[in-house]
C-alpha cells in the first residue's frame, strides 16, 4: 500500500511545483524525501 501511495504522490506534487517559482520548487523537491 505504501509503495502505491508513493507512486501516486509525486504527480500532483510536481504539478503544483510547476506553478511555483524556482526557489519554492527546489525547496519542495528538497523537502519531499524528508516528508516521506
C-alpha positions as MATLAB code, in Angstrom:
seq = 'XXXXXXXXXXXXXXXXXXXXXXXXXXXXXXXXXXXX';
ca = [
       0.000    0.000    0.000;
       2.796    2.426    0.882;
       4.540    1.870   -2.442;
       1.333    2.653   -4.357;
       0.888    5.873   -2.382;
       4.500    6.908   -3.060;
       3.997    6.352   -6.781;
       0.791    8.410   -6.872;
       2.093   11.261   -4.705;
       4.814   12.757   -6.951;
       2.443   13.593   -9.819;
       0.220   16.170   -8.014;
       3.248   17.489   -6.124;
       5.148   18.065   -9.372;
       2.044   19.596  -10.924;
       1.817   22.146   -8.116;
       5.566   22.769   -8.264;
       5.311   23.708  -11.946;
       3.260   26.772  -10.987;
       5.697   27.918   -8.295;
       8.878   29.999   -8.554;
      12.085   28.002   -8.954;
      13.176   28.708   -5.384;
       9.992   27.266   -3.917;
      10.044   24.371   -6.372;
      13.579   23.453   -5.332;
      12.559   23.725   -1.681;
       9.647   21.342   -2.245;
      11.917   18.896   -4.049;
      14.368   19.034   -1.134;
      11.610   18.594    1.463;
       9.757   15.894   -0.477;
      12.036   12.981    0.533;
      12.127   14.245    4.135;
       8.316   14.172    4.325;
       8.330   10.532    3.278;
];
